[in-house]
Amino acid sequence: MSEPATNPAASSFPAPVISLPMGPEILRTSSGVLICLEIVFGGLVWILVASSDVPVPLLQGWVMFVSVSAFFLSSFYLGLLVSATADRIVTDWNLVDVMYHFVAFLFYVAAFVLEAASTAANGGMNILPNSTDVIFCITNPVGNIFTIMDTRQYNINVAATIFALVVTLCYFCSMLMGFKRYRM
């Protein structure tokens, strides 16, 4: 008796390389929790910047691009891991994880800095009391960028800056954990 011939197409592809658990078990790992935090806080950055008056469109446009793109890409990546579809795609997922979180970290660092700059450029608009007319007093213009935001808009931009920092730290931690998995 002869042995059955093996299919060369089935034996020529290596197995996918991933050291994260597949399926809902990913949500029980620190990497899964960090990806969920990236999605939640990144969505908050998106909502807060979208709800502000956007005093500097060039700066906050990049923040919106980064937050929306990272939100959808992280959601897609988590969906691949939770649905265990990543196990069927032949690639080195540990390398993909490190590279994705590295690029997202760099983009979010830039977004955080730009959001902080547009928030810090607030001229400190004050309404002078005891006046029949509305008189604005600009207290401290600094640098080349100057914005005028009321207190509500300023608070929204401060919250967006804080959440952008939190998301940046989440992507940094995910990148470090992914790098440790990749080195193993």
N, C-alpha and C positions, 0 to 999 in steps of 0.2 A: 504494500500500500504506500502510496506517496502522500506526502503532507500537502494540505491545500496551500495554494499560492497566496501570499500576503499581498494586500493592496499597497502598491508603492506610494500612492498619494496619501494614504492614511498613516504611513510610517515615516514620511519624510518631514513632517512638521513637529517641532518640539512642543512640549506641553507648556501652557501658560505658567509664568512664574509669578506667584503672589503669596505673600505670607500673612495676609489678613484673612480672617474668616469670611466666608460668603454667607449670604442670606441675612436674616434678621439678627444673627449673632454679632454682626459688625457693629450694631448699635450698643452692644455691651462692652466694647473696647474703648480705650481712650481716643483712638484715632476716629472712630465713628462718632463719639461725642463731640470731638473738636470739629468735625465736618458739619455736624448739626449746628454747633455754635456759630461757625462761619456763615451758614445759611441764614440763621436767625438774625445775628447782628449785622450781617451784610444787607439783609432786607431792611433792617431799621435805618441803616445809612441811606439806602436808596429812598425810603419813604421820607426821611427827614430832609434830605437835600431837595427832593421833589416838592416838598411842602414849603420850602423857603422861597423867598423872592429872587433868589439867585442874583446877588449883587455883582458878581464877576463871572459872566457866562463862560469865559475861556477856562478859568480855573475849575469851577464847579461842573462844567461839562465833562471834564476828565474824571472827576469823582463819580458822576452819574454813570459814565461808560464803564468804569472799573466795577462799581458796585452792582450794576445790572448784569454785566458779563460774568463776574465771579459768582453771583447768586445762581444764575442758570447753569453755569458749568459745574459748580459744586453740587447742585441739585441733581444734575445728570450723572455725575460721578457717584454720588451716594446711591442713586437709583440703580446704576450698574452693579454696585456692590450688594445692595439689599436684594435685588432680583437674581443675583448669582449669574448674571449675564457675562460678567467679566471673566468668569471661569471658562467660558466657551470661546473667548477671543484670545487668540494666540499672540501674546506679547509679554514683555517683562513689565508687569504691573507695578512692581516696586520702583523701577526707574520712572515710569509714567507718573507715579505718585509723587516722587521727589521733584521731578521737573515741573509738574503742574503747580505744586505748592510753592516752589521757588519763584516761578513767574508771577503767580498770584500775590506772593509776598512782596516782590519788587513793585508790582503795580499798586498794591495797597499802601506801600510806604509813600509812593509819590502822591497817591490820593489823599492820604492823611496829611502830608506836608502842605498840599495845595488847599485843602479844606481848612487847616489851621491858619494858613496865610490869609485866606479870604475872611476868616472870622476875626483874626487879629487886626485886619485893616480897617475895622470899624472905627469911624471917627469919633465915637462917643457922643452921639447926638443927644442933646438935652433940650427940653422945652423949658424956657424961662418962666418961673411962676410970677403971679401978680401982673399979668399982662393981658390986655384986651385982645391983642393980636397974637397969633402963634409965631413965636420967635425961636428959631433953632440956634443953638450955640454949639459949634464944633470945637471940641476940647483938645484933641491931640492928633492931628494928621501925621502919620509916620510912613515913610517910604514912598514908592511909586504908585502903590495901589491904595485907593481911598474909597471906602464904602460908607454909606449911611444906612444903618439898620435901626429899626425900633427895637425895644427890649424883647418883644416876642420873637422877632426874626433872629436877633442875636442869640437868644437862648436856644432856638432850634439849631443854629449853626454850631453852637458850643456842644450840644448833645450829639450832632452828627460827627463832630471832630472826636469826641470821646469814643463813640462807637466805632469810628474808623480806626482808632488806635487799638481798641479791643480786637477787632477783626484782624488787624495787622499782626498782633501778638498770636492770635489763633493760627493764622497761616504760618507764622514762624515756628510755632511748636509742632504743627503738623509736618512742616518741612524737616525739622530735626528728627522727629520720630520716623519719618519715611526714609531719611538718610541712614539711620541706624538699621532699619530693615533691609535696605539696599546693600549695606556693607556686609551683612551676615551671609 
